[in-house]
Each structure stands twice: as structure tokens, then as C-alpha cells.
Amino acid sequence: MEETLKCLSLDYLNLLINGQAFSDVTFSVEGRLVHAHRCILAARSLFFRRFFCGTDPPSPGLLSSPRRSGAVPTAVIPVNSVSYEVFLLVLQFLYSGQASVVPQKHEPRASCGERGCWHAHCTAAVDLALDTLAAARSFGVKQLEQITEKQLAGMVEKASIEDVMKVLLASRQQETQQLWSTCSHLVAKSGLPAEVLAKHLPIDVVAQIEQLRLKSSLSRRPSFIQHHQLDLGGPSVDVEDHRHKIRRMRRALDSSDVELVKLMVMGEGLNLDEALALHYAVENCSREVVKALLELGAADVNCPAGPAGKTPLHVAAEMGVGMELERVEAIGVCYGTLGDNLPPPAEVVAMFKSKGISSMRIYDPNHAILGALAGSGIALTIGPLNQDIQSMAADYAAAQAWVAAHIQPYVKTVNFRYINIGNEIIPHPLAQFILPAMNNVQKALFSSNINHIKVSTSVSASVMGASFPPSNGHFHDQAAAILNPIVQFLVAHGSPLLVNIYPYYAYASQPDQIPLSYALFNSTGVVMRDGNLGYQNLFDAMVDTLVAALEKAGGGNVGLVVSEIGWPSNGGFGANADSARVFNKNLIHHASKGTPRRPGVPIETYLFAMFNENQKGPAEIEKFFGLFYPDKTPVYPIRFV
């Protein structure tokens, strides 16, 4: 009997497949005609029955049709708000009672970049299922709704967390309780901190996720919601107060009142990154407002938002305002202290300010430097010594003590941007301790109600398994074992990866293969091709090699910060003041332009180093990377803005 019914269903489906045969109604969807049969559609769908009969018609919107008085619709019926693919799926179900709401295996899809994908639970499959669910509800096809909900529930078990959150919001809007329950539990189990969830989901939804975590003991650390004393039971005065702060902040930005925003940050605890203040300012305000907001030192240009993880730098690049952000954020300088003749920290900070250098990297928690930075607004990258990382990994109390000693006393006066756990440790044996130490430091920051500082690690080019062409870039096996989990940490916390790259050493080791002009940004045309991408300088190629490696490790949206780069003025082959001047000058102008793989996205870059340091080693050349001599005179002329 079941086989007979199936055959009958297929007979009906053949009518639809055969196009105009016996058809008496034609729809136009996305410029394509679909021929169908009114009697079948009306028998299977109350929506179509009402539409064709003209009595008690359904709400307008999906279909529009010219009518003759007292007659059925004439001419071609335009279908609105539904894609051709989804409309055909709905009709196939009405004709046969069967439908597969997943794309064809290996079929190229715009929303799926993976070649040969089976589309079982990728973004393309989720999008098609969500569109089908919405269409089934609109056309009143309850059975198709139920089938699609069931398929979605299976997809989200293996889908990306971004797609799970997308389904979560759709299930909330369409009031599909079972799907909501499945997705909310998956998000709760994801481990994403609440402050990250708040960038993708409404705050009341985040509150419900946090409530689930508390009920099921999934919450492992204090959350952004708890820090703001929100009632996790549902909408509350505090939730509304948070929304009200954001509305006030936006009104202040609209009227160029950055001082009011500053008061909200200092007096009311407004977190500009959580409020997406910089995203809003870049999209809606003048460049002067954006610059003033950045100069508060409380907003991060690398803060990702939305499922696509766009940072303010991405938004600025899309809108053509990257240069303004570059002047404030893109170029920093590393301040090393391995010298016995260096100026005191207060004089160094004064030099940073007078030269217009807005960002600094230091290599140990030097309290004299921290004290000198107080109130300067200079963004700071800091980190523990490599030898301290093992204890911070093994003992949360050690990480907590480090934060209490070196961050908490200065957090209100020093503009901390990144905490760097480990400088070029990977693939050293100590590398196994990096991620546990990162987790412990992040936990210590949250427990101290410090939410704006990003935790990361810095790596050198030695982590690469291949670097030519850039698209072939990947981490070698030993490094990947350490870095792949770290990349997931960076994704979860919206942190960038810090990379130390030196085009000088690449050039000096292969001068017969790498032209000096290519290393110094002086090439007049494309030197290397990688598919449809062309490279005119070695810097772009080195950065894009790391970008490709990040993509392969699941970090396609992770930002890259060039935490060390420089050219020596003495001490080795090709090391001279003129080449160093040309390299650094061209790099400063180039940093805002992005790379072929990430065009238009400015690269936050730290020049190495502020001074020639006479105690660096072991190689003699390491003493001569400074932009300035210890007496504060320049090694060569250089401008930072």
C-alpha cells in the first residue's frame, strides 16, 4: 500500500516536472517561469485555495496577481520574497508529499566556499533549510514545516556556531520551541563567553543562554552579563538600562559629543567594544568623531562583530576611511630595554607622544614604564616573561597574581590593549603551556571585571610548514598541534594572532632569489603571482602566507597583528641605514592598504625597535634595529604620521 501511494505521488510530481503539460497556472520567480496546476495546489494548501478562489484571500505579500472580477487569476503570477529554489521545493512537496531541503551534493553554492562539499550541515544547507522553513510557514504547509524543523535540528548538531546562532534567532522569531531548545543548549555548551555572544545575539537571548549555563553547571567563569548585574531570569530593568546606555551613546556620537561618551565610560562603566561604539561611529559619524573616540583609548579597532566577525577596520576599509584609522592605530613601536645607556621611561613615553606613535609593545611588566604610561593614552601590548608561563599554566592562582600585580593597579590609567602570552615559543617545548596560561589569564581578567584586554600569543615565521605561494601557507605539524587549539581560543574571544615577521632575514638569506626592491616595497609591478592575486612586496606575501595558514586552522576571521618587524641599520649583509629608512618609511605608508588576500584591511604593525640596544644578542646585528640612538637622536629620518 505504501509503495502504491509513493508511485501515485511520483505521478503527480511528473506533472510538475513536465512543465506546461496540462498546467493552468504560471508563476514567475526570480525571472523564471514555473508551470503548475491549480487543482493540486488548492487541494494541498489552504493558502493557494484561498488565493485561487478569491474568498477570504491570504495576506498579500508572497503572491501578487491581476484579477478579473469573479474569476481566477490571469496572466503570470509574480512570486515575491521567495527564491526559485525554495518555491520549487514547496511545490514539489505539495505534489508528492516528499522534499529534500538540502542542496545537491558537491553543487557550487555562493554561501559555501568548500570545494566538493556535501552540504550536509554547511552554511549553504542551513540557509536553504531556514528559507524553506519560512516559506512553508508563509504558504501554510504544516507538514513541510515539521520536516524542515527536524532536518534543521539534525544540521545544527554539526553546524558552525555562527550558523547555530542564526538558527536560534530564526526559531525565536518563528516560535519553534523544539528548535529553540536544541540551539540554545548548543550555544550554551559552546563555551563562547557572554561578551562574544552579545555581539551576535540580542542581550535578552544572551541572558537566557547564561541562565541555561547556570542551571546545567556549564558556566565556568564570571560573565559579562553577571558583571553588569543583569537578572538572568529574563528582561529586566538592568537589561533595559544597558540598552538605554547604548541609545544615549549613539545620540552623543551623532552630535559629536565624545566627551559625554568619555563620561559614560569612566562614570557608568560603559564598555565601548560591547556597545560596538567604534563600528557605529565608523558607519555613521565624521572622521573627527572616529579619531576622538579612538583617542579615548577604550575601543579596539580589532573588535569583531556579527557572524562575519567584521572589525571596525573592515568597516572602515569598505567605506574608504582606512587612512584615518591608520593614523591613530596602525603603527606602533616595540620598546625593548636590553641596553645600559637607554633614556628613562618617562622620556621614552614623551618621545612616543611627540612623534605621534600611538601604540607600544614592551616585553616584561616593567612598572617604571607602566607608571610613565599613566594617562598617556598610548595603547600597550604587555606580557609575562617566557620563563613564567609554565607556572601560570599550571596554577590559576599564579595567573591571577600576575594580573593583580601588573594589570589591576594600572588598568584605570594605562591603555592596555593586548596581553601576549609567550614570545616566539612555538615550537619550543614550553609551547604546551601557552594555551593553559592564556585561559588562566583570561579567566583572571574576567574575574577582575576587566573585559577589554585581548589575550594572545606571538609567533615567528618558524611555525610555517610552507610559504610559497602564499595560498599554500600552513602551519607545520608540530606547530599546528599547538596553534590549532589556540586559534579556536582567538576565535572565541575575538583576539588577533600576533606575528613577528622579518622580510630582512628572508632577503638576506636568499638575495639571489629575492630582489631588494621587492623586500623594500619599491617594486614597480607584480613580482609574484598566486592564482589571480599579484604580489609587489615581500611583506604582503609573508602576511598572506600566515592568513592562509589561519584559514586552514579554522581562523579565517582572526585578525593578524604584526607585533615585530624591522630592518637593521648595521651589522650584516644588506643592513644599512638607507635600506632601513626606505623599508620603514614604505611600511608605514603601506600598513593601511591591506594585502591581496585581505585588501583594504589595515594591518596593525609594530616596528622593531625604538632604540639600538647594546646588550641584545647573541648575533651582533640584533643591536642595530633601533629607530633612535640611546641619546634619542634618530638613526635616520622617519615620520610616523
C-alpha positions in Angstrom: 0.0 0.0 0.0 2.8 2.4 1.0 4.6 1.7 -2.3 1.4 2.4 -4.3 0.9 5.7 -2.6 4.5 6.6 -3.3 4.0 5.8 -7.0 0.9 8.0 -7.1 2.9 10.8 -5.5 5.6 10.5 -8.2 2.9 10.6 -10.9 1.8 13.9 -9.6 5.4 15.1 -9.3 5.9 14.2 -13.0 3.2 16.7 -13.9 5.2 19.4 -12.2 8.5 18.3 -13.8 6.9 18.1 -17.3 6.3 21.8 -17.2 3.4 23.0 -19.3 1.6 19.7 -19.7 -2.0 20.2 -18.5 -0.9 23.2 -16.5 -3.4 26.0 -15.9 -1.4 28.5 -13.8 2.1 30.0 -14.3 4.3 31.7 -11.6 7.3 33.9 -12.2 10.1 33.5 -9.6 13.4 35.4 -10.0 12.7 35.8 -13.7 12.0 32.1 -14.3 8.6 30.6 -15.1 7.1 27.7 -13.1 4.0 26.0 -14.6 1.6 24.3 -12.1 -1.9 23.0 -11.6 -4.5 24.9 -9.6 -6.5 21.9 -8.5 -3.4 20.2 -6.9 -2.2 23.3 -5.2 -5.6 24.2 -3.9 -6.2 20.6 -2.6 -2.9 20.5 -0.7 -2.7 24.1 0.6 -5.3 26.4 2.2 -3.2 29.4 1.1 -3.5 28.5 -2.6 -7.2 27.5 -2.2 -8.0 31.0 -0.8 -5.8 32.6 -3.4 -7.4 30.9 -6.4 -10.9 31.1 -5.1 -10.7 34.7 -4.1 -12.8 34.3 -0.9 -11.1 35.2 2.3 -7.7 35.7 0.5 -4.5 35.2 2.3 -2.4 38.2 3.4 -0.8 39.9 0.4 3.0 39.8 0.0 4.0 36.4 -1.2 2.0 36.4 -4.4 0.5 39.3 -6.5 -1.8 38.8 -9.4 -4.1 40.8 -11.7 -7.7 39.6 -11.4 -10.8 39.7 -13.4 -13.9 40.2 -11.3 -15.3 36.9 -10.1 -12.7 34.9 -11.9 -9.5 33.1 -11.2 -6.1 34.9 -11.5 -5.0 35.6 -15.1 -1.6 36.0 -16.7 1.6 35.2 -14.9 1.6 35.4 -11.1 4.7 37.1 -9.7 6.1 35.4 -6.5 7.7 37.7 -4.0 10.2 37.2 -1.2 10.9 33.5 -2.1 13.7 32.2 -4.2 13.2 30.0 -7.2 14.8 27.0 -5.5 12.7 27.3 -2.3 9.5 27.9 -4.3 10.2 24.7 -6.3 10.8 22.8 -3.1 7.4 23.9 -1.7 5.6 22.9 -4.9 7.5 19.5 -5.0 6.2 18.8 -1.5 2.7 19.8 -2.4 2.7 17.5 -5.4 4.4 14.5 -3.9 4.5 14.8 -0.1 8.2 14.5 -0.3 11.1 17.0 -0.2 14.8 17.2 0.5 15.7 20.5 1.9 19.4 20.1 1.5 21.4 21.3 -1.6 22.7 18.8 -4.1 26.0 17.2 -3.0 29.1 18.9 -4.5 26.9 21.6 -6.1 28.8 25.0 -6.0 26.9 27.4 -3.6 27.6 31.1 -3.1 27.5 30.7 0.7 29.8 27.7 0.8 33.4 28.1 -0.2 34.4 24.5 0.3 35.0 22.7 -2.9 33.3 19.4 -3.2 31.2 20.0 0.0 28.3 17.5 0.6 26.2 20.4 2.0 25.0 18.3 4.9 25.5 20.9 7.6 27.4 23.8 6.0 26.1 27.4 5.8 24.5 26.8 2.4 22.5 23.9 3.8 21.4 25.8 6.9 20.4 28.9 4.8 18.3 26.7 2.4 16.6 25.0 5.3 15.8 28.3 7.0 14.4 29.8 3.8 12.3 26.6 3.3 11.0 26.8 6.8 10.0 30.4 6.4 8.3 29.6 3.0 6.5 26.6 4.4 5.1 28.7 7.2 4.1 31.5 4.8 2.3 29.1 2.5 0.7 27.2 5.4 2.3 23.9 4.6 2.5 22.5 8.1 3.9 19.1 7.2 6.8 20.7 5.3 7.4 22.9 8.4 7.7 19.9 10.6 10.1 18.0 8.2 12.3 21.1 7.8 12.4 21.7 11.5 13.5 18.1 12.0 16.2 18.4 9.4 17.5 21.7 10.9 17.7 20.1 14.3 20.0 17.5 12.9 22.1 20.0 10.9 22.8 22.2 13.9 24.4 19.4 15.8 27.4 19.6 13.4 27.0 23.2 12.1 29.3 26.1 12.9 28.4 28.1 16.0 27.6 31.1 13.8 25.0 29.0 11.9 23.6 27.6 15.2 23.1 31.2 16.4 21.4 32.1 13.1 19.0 29.2 13.5 18.5 30.1 17.2 17.3 33.6 16.2 15.1 32.2 13.4 13.5 29.7 15.8 12.8 32.5 18.2 11.2 34.6 15.6 9.0 31.7 14.3 8.3 30.4 17.8 9.6 26.8 17.1 10.1 25.7 20.6 11.9 22.4 20.0 14.4 24.0 17.6 14.9 26.9 20.0 15.7 24.5 22.8 18.2 22.5 20.8 20.1 25.6 19.6 20.1 27.4 22.9 21.6 24.3 24.6 24.3 24.0 21.8 25.2 27.7 22.2 25.3 27.3 26.0 27.7 24.3 25.6 29.9 26.2 23.0 32.0 27.9 25.7 31.8 31.2 23.9 31.9 33.9 26.6 28.8 36.1 27.0 30.6 39.2 25.8 31.2 37.4 22.5 27.6 36.1 22.3 26.4 39.7 22.9 27.9 40.7 19.6 25.8 38.2 17.7 22.6 37.9 19.8 20.2 40.2 21.5 21.1 40.8 25.1 18.0 39.1 26.4 18.8 36.0 24.4 22.4 36.0 25.9 20.8 36.3 29.3 18.7 33.2 28.7 21.9 31.3 27.5 23.6 32.3 30.7 20.7 31.1 32.7 20.9 27.7 30.9 24.6 27.6 31.8 24.0 28.3 35.4 21.2 25.7 35.6 23.3 23.0 33.9 26.7 24.0 35.6 28.1 25.0 32.2 29.2 28.4 33.4 32.9 28.1 34.2 33.7 31.7 34.8 32.0 35.1 35.6 30.4 36.5 32.5 29.8 39.9 31.0 26.1 39.6 32.0 27.0 39.0 35.6 29.5 41.8 35.6 26.7 44.1 34.7 24.4 42.7 37.3 21.7 41.7 34.8 18.9 39.5 36.0 19.4 36.3 34.1 15.8 35.3 34.5 14.6 37.4 31.6 14.0 41.0 30.6 14.7 43.4 33.5 15.4 47.0 34.4 19.2 46.3 34.1 18.8 45.0 30.5 16.8 48.0 29.6 19.3 50.2 31.3 22.1 48.7 29.2 20.1 49.3 26.0 19.4 52.9 27.2 23.1 53.5 27.6 23.7 52.3 24.1 21.0 54.7 22.7 22.5 57.6 24.7 25.9 56.7 23.5 24.7 56.7 19.8 22.9 60.0 20.3 26.1 61.5 21.8 28.2 60.2 18.8 25.6 61.6 16.4 26.0 65.0 17.9 29.9 64.7 18.1 29.8 64.8 21.9 32.7 62.4 22.5 33.2 64.0 26.0 29.8 62.6 27.1 30.8 59.2 25.8 34.0 59.5 27.9 32.0 60.3 31.0 29.8 57.2 30.3 32.9 55.1 30.0 34.5 56.4 33.2 31.5 57.0 35.3 28.9 54.4 34.2 31.2 51.6 33.2 30.1 51.6 29.5 32.2 49.1 27.5 32.7 50.6 24.1 33.5 47.3 22.5 30.4 45.6 23.9 28.3 48.5 22.7 30.0 48.4 19.3 30.7 52.1 19.6 33.5 52.2 17.0 31.6 50.2 14.5 28.7 52.6 14.8 31.0 55.7 14.6 32.8 54.5 11.5 29.5 53.8 9.7 27.6 56.9 10.9 29.9 59.7 12.1 32.5 62.0 10.9 36.2 61.1 10.8 36.9 63.6 13.5 34.5 61.7 15.8 36.1 58.4 14.9 39.5 59.8 15.7 38.4 61.3 19.0 36.7 58.1 20.0 39.9 56.1 19.3 41.9 58.6 21.3 39.9 57.8 24.4 41.9 54.5 24.4 38.8 52.4 25.3 37.8 51.0 21.9 39.5 48.2 20.0 39.8 48.5 16.2 40.2 44.7 16.0 37.0 44.0 17.9 34.9 41.6 15.7 31.1 41.9 15.5 28.3 39.9 13.8 28.5 36.4 12.4 31.0 37.7 9.8 33.3 38.9 12.5 33.8 42.3 10.9 36.1 44.7 12.8 35.9 48.5 12.7 38.9 48.3 10.4 36.9 46.1 8.0 34.0 48.5 8.0 36.4 51.5 7.6 38.1 49.8 4.6 34.7 49.1 3.0 33.8 52.7 3.4 37.1 54.1 2.3 38.2 55.6 5.6 41.1 53.3 6.4 43.7 56.0 6.4 42.1 57.8 9.3 42.2 54.7 11.4 45.8 54.1 10.3 46.9 57.4 11.6 45.6 56.6 15.1 46.1 52.8 15.3 48.1 51.1 12.6 51.7 51.9 13.5 53.3 51.2 16.9 56.8 50.7 18.1 58.5 48.0 20.2 60.2 49.4 23.3 63.0 47.0 24.3 65.2 47.7 27.4 68.3 45.5 26.8 70.7 48.4 27.0 72.7 50.0 29.8 72.6 53.5 28.2 68.9 54.0 27.4 66.8 57.0 28.5 64.4 56.7 31.4 60.9 55.5 30.7 59.3 59.0 31.3 61.5 60.4 28.5 60.7 57.5 26.2 56.9 57.9 26.7 57.4 61.7 26.0 59.2 60.7 22.7 56.3 58.4 21.7 53.8 61.2 22.2 55.9 63.9 20.5 56.5 61.6 17.5 52.8 60.7 17.2 53.4 57.0 18.0 50.1 55.7 19.4 50.9 52.1 20.3 53.8 50.5 22.3 54.9 46.9 22.9 57.0 46.0 25.9 58.5 42.6 26.7 58.1 42.4 30.5 55.8 44.1 33.1 58.2 46.9 33.9 56.5 49.1 36.5 58.6 52.1 35.7 57.3 52.0 32.2 53.7 51.4 33.4 53.9 54.4 35.7 55.2 56.6 32.9 52.4 55.5 30.6 49.7 56.5 33.0 47.3 59.0 31.4 49.2 59.0 28.1 46.6 57.2 26.1 49.3 55.1 24.4 47.9 51.6 23.6 50.0 48.9 25.3 50.9 45.3 24.5 52.5 43.6 27.5 53.2 40.1 28.6 54.9 37.9 31.1 58.4 36.6 30.6 58.6 33.3 28.7 60.0 31.5 31.8 56.9 32.5 33.9 54.4 30.9 31.5 54.7 27.3 32.9 53.7 28.3 36.4 50.8 30.5 35.1 49.6 27.5 33.1 49.8 25.0 36.0 48.3 27.3 38.6 45.4 29.7 38.1 46.4 31.4 41.3 49.8 32.3 39.6 48.0 33.9 36.6 45.6 35.7 39.0 48.6 37.0 41.0 50.3 38.2 37.8 47.1 40.1 36.7 46.7 41.5 40.3 50.3 42.7 40.3 50.8 44.1 36.8 47.4 44.9 35.3 44.9 45.8 38.1 46.9 48.6 39.7 47.2 50.4 36.3 44.0 49.5 34.5 42.3 52.8 35.1 45.3 54.9 33.8 47.1 52.7 31.2 45.5 51.8 27.9 46.2 48.0 27.9 45.3 46.5 24.5 46.9 43.0 24.4 48.5 40.6 26.8 51.0 38.5 24.9 51.5 35.0 26.4 54.7 33.7 25.0 57.0 35.4 22.5 58.1 33.1 19.7 57.9 30.0 22.0 56.2 27.7 19.4 57.5 25.1 18.7 59.8 25.1 21.8 58.9 22.5 24.5 57.4 25.3 26.6 54.8 25.8 23.9 52.5 23.2 25.5 51.9 25.7 28.3 50.8 28.7 26.2 47.1 27.8 25.9 46.5 26.9 29.5 48.3 30.1 30.6 46.1 32.1 28.1 43.0 30.5 29.6 44.1 31.3 33.1 45.0 34.9 32.4 41.7 35.4 30.5 39.8 33.9 33.5 41.7 36.2 35.9 40.9 39.3 33.8 37.2 38.4 33.8 37.2 37.7 37.5 38.6 41.2 38.0 35.9 42.7 35.7 38.4 43.6 33.0 36.8 42.8 29.7 38.5 45.0 27.1 42.1 43.5 27.1 42.7 40.8 24.5 44.9 37.8 25.3 47.0 36.3 22.5 50.5 34.9 21.8 53.2 35.9 19.3 54.7 33.5 16.8 57.5 33.8 14.3 57.7 32.5 10.7 59.2 29.3 12.0 55.7 27.9 12.6 55.1 27.7 8.8 55.3 24.4 7.0 55.1 26.0 3.6 55.3 29.6 2.5 55.2 29.5 -1.3 53.0 30.5 -2.9 51.1 32.3 0.0 47.9 30.4 -0.7 49.8 27.2 0.2 50.7 28.6 3.7 50.0 26.2 6.5 51.4 25.5 10.0 53.8 22.6 10.1 52.6 19.5 12.1 54.4 20.3 15.3 53.3 23.9 15.3 49.7 23.0 14.3 49.3 20.7 17.2 49.8 23.7 19.5 48.4 26.5 17.3 45.1 25.0 16.1 43.5 25.0 19.6 45.0 28.5 20.2 43.3 29.7 17.0 39.9 28.4 18.4 40.6 30.4 21.6 41.3 33.5 19.5 38.0 32.9 17.6 36.0 32.5 20.8 37.4 35.7 22.4 37.7 37.9 19.3 41.5 38.2 19.7 44.1 38.6 17.0 47.2 36.4 16.4 50.4 38.3 17.0 53.1 37.6 14.4 56.8 38.6 14.2 58.0 38.7 10.6 61.2 40.0 9.2 61.5 40.5 5.4 65.1 41.5 6.0 66.1 37.9 7.1 64.3 36.4 4.1 66.1 38.7 1.7 69.5 38.3 3.4 69.3 34.5 3.3 68.3 34.4 -0.5 69.5 37.7 -2.1 69.9 35.9 -5.5 66.2 34.9 -5.4 64.5 37.9 -3.6 65.1 41.3 -5.3 66.0 44.1 -2.8 63.3 46.2 -4.4 60.7 43.5 -3.6 61.8 43.5 0.1 61.8 47.3 0.4 58.3 47.9 -1.2 60.0 49.5 -4.3 58.9 47.1 -7.0 57.1 48.9 -9.8 54.9 45.9 -10.8 53.8 42.4 -9.8 56.8 40.2 -8.8 55.0 37.1 -7.9 51.6 35.6 -9.0 49.5 33.3 -6.8 46.4 32.4 -8.8 44.6 35.7 -9.5 46.5 37.6 -6.8 49.6 39.6 -7.5 52.3 40.5 -5.0 54.5 43.6 -5.4 56.3 43.3 -2.0 57.6 40.6 0.3 55.7 41.9 3.4 52.3 41.2 1.7 53.4 37.7 0.7 54.6 36.9 4.2 51.4 38.2 5.9 49.1 36.4 3.4 51.0 33.1 4.0 50.0 33.4 7.7 46.5 34.4 6.7 46.2 31.2 4.6 47.5 29.1 7.5 44.9 30.7 9.8 42.2 29.9 7.4 43.2 26.3 7.2 43.3 26.2 11.0 39.7 27.5 11.2 40.6 31.1 11.9 39.6 32.8 8.7 38.1 35.7 10.7 41.0 36.0 13.1 42.9 39.3 12.8 46.7 39.5 12.4 48.8 42.0 14.2 52.4 42.3 13.1 53.9 42.5 16.5 57.5 42.8 15.4 59.0 43.9 12.1 62.2 45.9 11.2 65.3 46.3 9.2 68.8 46.7 10.8 71.0 49.7 10.0 74.3 47.9 10.6 75.9 44.5 11.5 75.2 42.3 8.5 74.6 41.8 4.8 72.2 44.4 3.4 72.0 46.1 6.8 72.5 49.8 6.4 70.7 53.0 7.4 69.4 53.8 3.9 67.7 50.5 3.4 66.3 50.6 6.9 64.9 54.1 6.3 63.3 53.1 3.0 61.8 49.9 4.4 60.3 51.5 7.5 59.1 54.6 5.6 57.3 52.5 2.9 55.9 50.1 5.5 54.3 53.0 7.5 52.6 54.2 4.3 51.7 50.6 3.2 50.2 49.3 6.5 46.8 50.8 5.9 46.3 49.2 2.5 45.9 45.6 3.5 47.2 42.7 1.5 46.0 40.9 -1.7 44.3 38.3 0.4 42.7 40.9 2.8 42.5 44.0 0.6 41.7 47.3 2.3 42.0 46.0 5.8 44.8 48.0 7.6 47.4 45.9 9.5 48.2 46.9 13.0 52.1 46.9 12.9 54.8 47.4 15.5 58.2 48.5 14.3 61.2 46.9 16.0 62.6 48.7 17.8 62.7 52.1 19.4 66.4 52.1 20.3 69.6 50.4 19.4 70.2 48.1 22.4 73.8 47.3 23.2 73.0 44.3 25.3 71.0 42.4 22.7 72.4 39.2 21.1 73.7 36.7 20.5 74.1 38.0 16.9 75.8 41.4 16.6 73.1 42.5 14.1 70.4 42.4 16.7 71.9 45.5 18.4 71.1 47.7 15.3 67.3 47.5 14.7 66.7 50.8 16.5 65.0 53.8 15.0 66.8 56.0 17.5 70.2 56.0 19.2 70.1 55.9 23.1 70.7 59.6 23.1 67.3 60.0 21.4 68.7 61.2 18.1 67.3 59.4 15.0 69.4 56.7 13.3 67.8 58.0 10.0 64.9 60.5 9.3 61.4 58.9 9.9 57.9 60.2 10.3 55.1 58.1 11.9 52.0 60.1 10.6 
